Amino acid sequence: MAVAPLIIINNLQVIYNKGKSNEMHALEETSLEIFPEEYVIIYGPSGCGKSTLLYSISGLQSPTTGEVLYKNQSLTTMTQKQTLSFHQLDIGMVFQAFYLISSLNVLDNVCLPQTFMGVSLSERRKKGFHLLRRFSIAEQADKFPNQLSGGQKQRVAIARSLVNDPEIILADEPVGNLDSDSSQNVLNILKELNEVDKKTVIMVTHNPEHLIYADRIIYMKDGRIINEEVRRNKHSETDEIKRMVSVASSEVTPELKLLMNSFKSLTPQQVNVLLVPFKAKQLLHYLLSELSDEQIESAEAFLRELLFKNIEVAELPGKLDRSFDQGGAGWNKKRATHIAVRIAALLEQVDVIRNNIQNAHIALTDYFIREHTLSMKDITELRLQNVIRMRLDARIDQAETIKRLNRRRLNGGVGLRLPQAEKISRELEIIMLLKFS
């Protein structure tokens, strides 16, 4: 069943200084459809009209001729109230120059759109902190923009664009002023907003390295669309199902297919583009059970930063232990230290697999014996090594791993109690998941 377009652009033309000697045609009879949950990149050289097209979509640029429709309503025929609602609730803008207000601290910059809507101070601060924690910048809440790095400023700007939970994110060269590490961080955030939050993302860029993120690429030159490339088709549910089946059959390795049986919520799409956020969630859910949703959500944000290598393991206890008001996860020091030690141990085993795959089963066996205080004879230890090696080689799945660990020693098994077998198997699955990058 075909999906209706979210935005329709009909024969759009934008002419500056029309009728004057310096008349300039920024857009020439441009037509385009954008669908829900798409990641569309408008690509081309400087001065080709791509930013003019983006601002026309936002309603900030009025057309000379033609029209832009949002959910079948023309932007030019909207009432003042409808236009205000569209700008406040339906779209979020991210600019190359950040446009943060220098006299407001980070939290107040993020909350500013809600201030204009009359949201109470406590409610908007709560939502602002939630977004700052998500993007691992909550500790900067009381600082002013001039105290931040470029990457931090852009994360604040993205948080501000999301505070009213818009359906569409419009990004105009969002990483143009950032270094490579900060650029990658921002691009990862936009990818996550599209894939996890299901936001429609429309980004303008002149950098060909960014095109890999797009579902569809709109190529522009001299004010015209000259080509369109569809990389992932989200226009049709049938096409999307076919694509997922194709990915599952051709791009997902046997090892990942077995992992997908262990982690039921892992889809082929997540394997391709969202493994780090998923790994953070699974790792945390494995380690924790009795924390509040807010504490877990905050910790997940820090784990994403850790897995993206934006922070070090040594920084984790302090970030988890810090209070919510200080941009932390609101844990106590003992729990934060314990979890950080456990994560460090797990990541150490991940490095073992990556660096010495031939003998990884031996090192992992020593790790499980040590961590779970297992007492076993040489023959049983060899059986444990064999089970781990078979799982690492994707010759058995998690269910078979548990059976072999739980099977009596007299019957050729390792002889672990079922809860112990399940725990070790689960930990092995986590280590294998974390291996992928």
C-alpha positions as CSV (number, residue, x, y, z in Angstrom):
1,M,0.0,0.0,0.0
2,A,1.4,3.3,-1.0
3,V,2.3,5.9,1.6
4,A,1.0,9.4,1.1
5,P,3.6,12.2,0.9
6,L,4.1,14.4,3.9
7,I,5.4,17.4,1.8
8,I,4.5,18.2,-1.8
9,I,6.4,20.8,-3.8
10,N,4.7,21.9,-7.0
11,N,6.5,23.9,-9.7
12,L,8.2,26.1,-7.0
13,Q,10.1,29.1,-8.3
14,V,11.9,31.7,-6.2
15,I,13.2,34.9,-7.8
16,Y,15.0,37.5,-5.8
17,N,14.7,41.2,-6.9
18,K,12.2,40.3,-9.6
19,G,12.0,42.9,-12.4
20,K,15.2,44.7,-11.3
21,S,18.6,44.8,-12.9
22,N,20.0,42.4,-10.3
23,E,17.2,39.8,-10.6
24,M,18.3,36.3,-9.6
25,H,16.6,33.0,-10.1
26,A,17.3,30.9,-7.0
27,L,14.9,28.1,-7.8
28,E,13.4,27.2,-11.2
29,E,10.1,25.3,-11.4
30,T,11.1,22.7,-8.7
31,S,8.8,19.8,-7.9
32,L,9.4,17.2,-5.2
33,E,7.6,14.9,-2.8
34,I,8.9,13.9,0.6
35,F,7.4,11.0,2.6
36,P,7.0,10.3,6.3
37,E,10.1,9.0,8.1
38,E,12.4,9.6,5.1
39,Y,15.9,10.8,5.4
40,V,16.3,13.1,2.4
41,I,19.6,14.9,1.6
42,I,19.5,17.9,-0.8
43,Y,23.0,17.9,-2.3
44,G,24.9,20.2,-4.6
45,P,27.6,22.9,-4.8
46,S,27.3,26.3,-3.1
47,G,24.8,28.6,-4.6
48,C,22.8,25.9,-6.4
49,G,19.5,26.7,-4.5
50,K,19.5,23.8,-2.0
51,S,19.2,26.1,1.1
52,T,16.5,28.2,-0.7
53,L,14.6,24.9,-1.2
54,L,15.0,24.0,2.4
55,Y,13.7,27.4,3.6
56,S,10.8,27.2,1.2
57,I,9.9,23.9,2.8
58,S,10.1,25.5,6.3
59,G,7.9,28.4,5.1
60,L,10.6,30.9,5.9
61,Q,11.0,31.6,2.2
62,S,7.9,32.6,0.2
63,P,7.6,31.3,-3.3
64,T,7.5,33.6,-6.4
65,T,5.3,31.0,-8.1
66,G,4.3,27.4,-7.2
67,E,3.5,26.1,-3.8
68,V,4.6,23.9,-0.9
69,L,2.0,21.7,0.7
70,Y,2.3,20.1,4.2
71,K,-0.2,17.3,4.7
72,N,-2.1,18.6,1.6
73,Q,-2.4,22.2,2.9
74,S,-0.5,24.9,1.1
75,L,1.8,26.9,3.4
76,T,0.9,30.2,1.7
77,T,-2.9,29.7,2.5
78,M,-2.4,28.9,6.1
79,T,-3.8,31.3,8.6
80,Q,-1.4,33.2,11.0
81,K,-2.4,30.7,13.7
82,Q,-1.8,27.7,11.5
83,T,1.6,29.1,10.4
84,L,2.6,29.6,14.0
85,S,1.6,26.1,14.9
86,F,3.5,24.7,11.9
87,H,6.7,26.5,12.9
88,Q,6.3,25.6,16.6
89,L,5.1,22.0,16.5
90,D,5.7,20.5,13.1
91,I,9.2,21.5,12.2
92,G,12.5,21.8,14.0
93,M,15.4,23.8,12.4
94,V,19.1,23.1,12.8
95,F,21.5,25.7,11.3
96,Q,25.2,25.7,10.5
97,A,25.7,28.8,12.6
98,F,23.8,27.3,15.7
99,Y,22.0,30.6,16.5
100,L,22.1,30.1,20.2
101,I,21.3,33.2,22.3
102,S,24.5,34.2,24.1
103,S,22.7,35.8,27.1
104,L,20.9,32.5,27.9
105,N,22.4,29.5,29.4
106,V,22.3,26.1,27.7
107,L,19.2,24.9,29.4
108,D,17.3,28.1,28.7
109,N,18.3,28.0,25.1
110,V,16.9,24.5,24.7
111,C,13.7,25.4,26.5
112,L,13.1,28.7,24.6
113,P,10.6,27.3,22.1
114,Q,8.4,26.0,25.0
115,T,8.6,29.4,26.7
116,F,6.7,31.0,23.8
117,M,4.1,28.3,24.1
118,G,3.4,29.1,27.8
119,V,4.7,25.8,29.2
120,S,5.4,26.0,32.9
121,L,9.0,26.5,34.1
122,S,9.2,23.2,35.8
123,E,7.7,21.3,32.9
124,R,10.0,22.8,30.2
125,R,13.1,22.5,32.4
126,K,12.3,18.8,32.9
127,K,12.0,18.3,29.1
128,G,15.1,20.3,28.5
129,F,17.1,18.2,30.9
130,H,15.8,15.1,29.3
131,L,17.1,16.1,25.9
132,L,20.4,17.3,27.3
133,R,20.9,14.0,29.0
134,R,20.0,12.2,25.9
135,F,22.8,14.0,24.0
136,S,25.3,13.7,26.8
137,I,25.6,17.4,27.4
138,A,23.5,17.8,30.6
139,E,26.6,18.7,32.6
140,Q,26.8,21.9,30.5
141,A,23.2,23.0,31.4
142,D,24.3,26.1,33.4
143,K,27.0,27.2,31.0
144,F,26.6,29.9,28.3
145,P,27.1,29.3,24.6
146,N,30.5,31.0,24.5
147,Q,31.8,28.4,27.0
148,L,31.0,25.4,24.6
149,S,32.8,23.8,21.8
150,G,31.3,23.8,18.3
151,G,30.1,20.2,18.6
152,Q,28.5,21.0,22.0
153,K,26.7,24.0,20.6
154,Q,25.2,22.0,17.7
155,R,24.0,19.3,20.2
156,V,22.3,22.1,22.1
157,A,20.8,23.4,18.9
158,I,19.5,19.9,18.0
159,A,18.0,19.6,21.5
160,R,16.3,22.9,21.1
161,S,14.8,21.8,17.7
162,L,13.4,18.7,19.4
163,V,11.9,20.3,22.5
164,N,8.4,20.6,21.0
165,D,8.7,17.1,19.5
166,P,8.3,18.1,15.8
167,E,7.6,15.6,13.0
168,I,10.2,17.1,10.7
169,I,13.8,18.1,11.3
170,L,15.3,20.5,8.7
171,A,19.1,20.7,8.9
172,D,21.0,23.3,6.8
173,E,24.7,22.3,6.6
174,P,24.6,21.2,10.3
175,V,28.2,20.1,10.5
176,G,29.7,22.8,8.3
177,N,31.5,24.5,11.2
178,L,32.5,21.3,13.1
179,D,35.7,19.2,13.3
180,S,35.5,15.6,12.1
181,D,34.7,14.0,15.5
182,S,32.0,16.5,16.3
183,S,30.6,16.2,12.8
184,Q,30.3,12.4,13.2
185,N,28.6,12.8,16.5
186,V,26.0,15.2,15.0
187,L,25.4,12.9,12.0
188,N,24.9,9.9,14.3
189,I,22.3,11.9,16.2
190,L,20.4,12.8,13.0
191,K,20.5,9.2,12.0
192,E,19.1,8.1,15.3
193,L,16.4,10.7,15.2
194,N,15.3,9.3,11.8
195,E,15.7,5.5,12.6
196,V,14.6,5.4,16.2
197,D,12.4,8.5,16.7
198,K,10.9,8.1,13.2
199,K,11.5,11.8,12.4
200,T,11.5,12.9,8.8
201,V,14.9,14.4,8.3
202,I,15.7,16.8,5.4
203,M,19.4,17.8,5.4
204,V,21.3,20.2,3.0
205,T,24.9,19.4,2.4
206,H,27.7,19.9,-0.2
207,N,29.8,17.1,1.3
208,P,29.6,13.8,-0.6
209,E,30.7,11.8,2.5
210,H,27.3,12.5,4.1
211,L,25.3,10.9,1.3
212,I,25.5,7.4,2.9
213,Y,22.9,8.4,5.5
214,A,20.2,9.3,3.0
215,D,17.2,7.2,2.0
216,R,16.9,9.6,-1.0
217,I,19.4,12.1,-2.5
218,I,18.2,15.1,-4.4
219,Y,21.0,16.4,-6.6
220,M,20.7,20.2,-7.5
221,K,22.5,22.5,-9.9
222,D,21.8,26.1,-11.0
223,G,18.5,26.2,-9.1
224,R,17.1,22.9,-10.5
225,I,16.8,19.3,-9.4
226,I,19.0,17.5,-12.0
227,N,18.8,13.9,-10.5
228,E,17.3,11.9,-7.8
229,E,18.8,8.7,-6.2
230,V,16.7,6.3,-4.1
231,R,18.9,4.3,-1.7
232,R,16.2,3.0,0.6
233,N,12.5,3.2,-0.5
234,K,10.2,4.2,2.3
235,H,7.4,5.2,-0.1
236,S,5.7,1.8,-0.1
237,E,5.2,-0.7,2.7
238,T,5.5,-3.5,0.2
239,D,8.8,-2.1,-1.1
240,E,10.1,-1.8,2.4
241,I,9.2,-5.4,3.3
242,K,11.0,-6.6,0.2
243,R,14.0,-4.6,1.1
244,M,14.1,-5.9,4.7
245,V,13.8,-9.5,3.3
246,S,16.7,-8.8,0.9
247,V,18.9,-7.3,3.7
248,A,18.1,-10.2,6.0
249,S,19.1,-12.8,3.3
250,S,22.1,-11.1,1.7
251,E,23.7,-8.7,4.2
252,V,23.2,-10.3,7.6
253,T,25.8,-12.9,8.4
254,P,24.9,-16.2,10.0
255,E,26.5,-15.1,13.2
256,L,24.2,-12.0,13.3
257,K,21.1,-14.1,12.4
258,L,21.8,-16.2,15.5
259,L,22.3,-13.0,17.6
260,M,18.9,-11.7,16.2
261,N,17.3,-14.8,17.7
262,S,18.8,-14.0,21.1
263,F,17.8,-10.3,20.9
264,K,14.2,-10.5,19.6
265,S,13.9,-6.7,19.1
266,L,16.9,-6.6,16.8
267,T,15.8,-6.0,13.2
268,P,18.0,-6.0,10.0
269,Q,17.6,-2.2,9.9
270,Q,19.1,-1.9,13.4
271,V,22.0,-4.2,12.4
272,N,22.8,-1.9,9.6
273,V,22.5,1.6,11.1
274,L,21.7,1.5,14.8
275,L,23.8,-1.1,16.5
276,V,25.4,1.3,19.0
277,P,22.2,2.6,20.6
278,F,20.8,-1.0,20.6
279,K,24.0,-2.3,22.2
280,A,23.9,0.4,24.9
281,K,20.3,-0.6,25.7
282,Q,20.9,-4.3,25.8
283,L,24.1,-3.9,27.9
284,L,22.3,-1.7,30.4
285,H,19.2,-4.0,30.7
286,Y,21.5,-6.9,31.2
287,L,23.3,-5.2,34.1
288,L,20.4,-3.5,35.8
289,S,16.9,-4.4,37.0
290,E,15.6,-2.1,39.7
291,L,16.4,1.5,38.6
292,S,13.8,4.0,37.5
293,D,13.1,4.5,33.8
294,E,14.7,8.0,34.0
295,Q,17.8,6.7,35.6
296,I,18.1,4.0,32.9
297,E,17.4,6.4,30.1
298,S,20.1,8.8,31.3
299,A,22.6,6.0,31.7
300,E,21.8,4.8,28.2
301,A,22.8,8.2,26.8
302,F,26.2,7.9,28.6
303,L,26.7,4.3,27.3
304,R,26.0,5.5,23.8
305,E,28.8,8.1,24.2
306,L,31.1,5.4,25.6
307,L,30.4,3.0,22.7
308,F,30.8,5.8,20.2
309,K,34.2,6.5,22.0
310,N,33.2,10.0,22.9
311,I,34.0,9.3,26.6
312,E,36.3,6.9,28.4
313,V,35.3,4.1,30.8
314,A,37.1,6.0,33.6
315,E,34.7,8.9,33.2
316,L,31.6,6.7,33.5
317,P,31.3,6.4,37.3
318,G,31.3,10.2,37.8
319,K,28.7,10.7,35.1
320,L,26.4,8.0,36.5
321,D,26.8,9.2,40.1
322,R,26.1,12.8,39.4
323,S,22.5,14.1,40.2
324,F,19.9,14.8,37.5
325,D,20.2,18.5,38.1
326,Q,24.0,18.3,37.4
327,G,23.4,16.4,34.2
328,G,24.1,12.9,35.6
329,A,22.1,9.7,35.8
330,G,21.1,10.0,39.5
331,W,22.8,6.8,40.7
332,N,24.6,6.3,43.9
333,K,28.4,6.1,44.0
334,K,28.6,2.4,44.9
335,R,26.3,1.3,42.1
336,A,28.0,3.5,39.6
337,T,31.5,2.2,40.4
338,H,30.3,-1.4,40.3
339,I,28.6,-1.1,37.0
340,A,31.6,0.8,35.5
341,V,33.9,-2.1,36.6
342,R,31.5,-4.6,35.0
343,I,31.3,-2.7,31.8
344,A,35.1,-2.4,31.7
345,A,35.4,-6.2,32.1
346,L,32.9,-6.9,29.4
347,L,34.7,-4.5,27.0
348,E,38.0,-6.1,27.8
349,Q,36.5,-9.4,26.6
350,V,35.3,-7.7,23.4
351,D,38.8,-6.7,22.7
352,V,40.0,-10.3,23.3
353,I,37.6,-11.5,20.6
354,R,38.6,-8.7,18.1
355,N,42.3,-9.1,18.6
356,N,42.8,-12.9,19.1
357,I,39.8,-14.7,17.6
358,Q,41.7,-18.0,17.3
359,N,42.2,-18.3,21.1
360,A,39.2,-16.2,22.2
361,H,37.3,-19.2,23.5
362,I,40.2,-20.0,25.9
363,A,40.4,-16.4,27.2
364,L,36.6,-16.3,27.6
365,T,36.5,-19.6,29.5
366,D,39.1,-18.2,31.9
367,Y,37.0,-15.0,32.3
368,F,33.7,-16.9,33.0
369,I,35.4,-19.3,35.5
370,R,36.9,-16.3,37.3
371,E,33.9,-14.0,37.2
372,H,31.3,-16.6,38.1
373,T,33.7,-18.6,40.5
374,L,33.2,-21.8,38.7
375,S,34.9,-24.9,40.0
376,M,35.5,-27.6,37.4
377,K,37.9,-30.3,36.4
378,D,40.1,-30.1,33.3
379,I,37.7,-32.2,31.1
380,T,34.8,-29.9,32.1
381,E,36.8,-26.8,31.4
382,L,37.6,-28.2,27.9
383,R,33.9,-28.8,27.4
384,L,33.1,-25.2,28.4
385,Q,35.8,-24.0,25.9
386,N,34.2,-26.1,23.2
387,V,30.8,-24.7,23.8
388,I,32.1,-21.1,23.7
389,R,34.1,-21.8,20.5
390,M,31.0,-23.2,18.8
391,R,29.0,-20.2,19.8
392,L,31.7,-17.8,18.6
393,D,31.8,-19.7,15.3
394,A,28.0,-19.4,15.0
395,R,27.6,-23.2,14.9
396,I,25.1,-23.1,17.7
397,D,22.6,-20.5,18.9
398,Q,21.9,-19.2,22.4
399,A,19.3,-21.9,23.2
400,E,21.7,-24.7,22.3
401,T,24.5,-23.0,24.3
402,I,22.3,-23.1,27.4
403,K,21.4,-26.7,26.8
404,R,25.1,-27.7,26.6
405,L,26.1,-25.7,29.6
406,N,23.2,-27.2,31.6
407,R,23.6,-30.8,30.5
408,R,24.9,-33.2,33.1
409,R,28.6,-34.0,33.0
410,L,27.9,-37.7,32.8
411,N,26.1,-36.9,29.5
412,G,28.9,-34.9,28.1
413,G,27.7,-31.5,29.3
414,V,29.3,-28.8,31.4
415,G,27.0,-29.5,34.3
416,L,26.0,-25.9,35.3
417,R,22.8,-25.2,37.1
418,L,20.1,-23.8,34.7
419,P,20.2,-20.2,36.1
420,Q,23.9,-20.2,35.9
421,A,23.9,-21.5,32.4
422,E,21.4,-18.9,31.3
423,K,23.4,-16.1,32.9
424,I,26.7,-17.1,31.3
425,S,25.0,-17.6,27.9
426,R,23.4,-14.2,28.1
427,E,26.7,-12.6,29.0
428,L,28.3,-14.3,26.1
429,E,25.6,-12.9,23.8
430,I,26.2,-9.4,25.1
431,I,30.0,-9.7,24.5
432,M,29.4,-11.0,20.9
433,L,26.9,-8.1,20.3
434,L,29.4,-5.5,21.5
435,K,32.0,-6.9,19.1
436,F,30.2,-5.4,16.1
437,S,31.1,-1.9,15.2
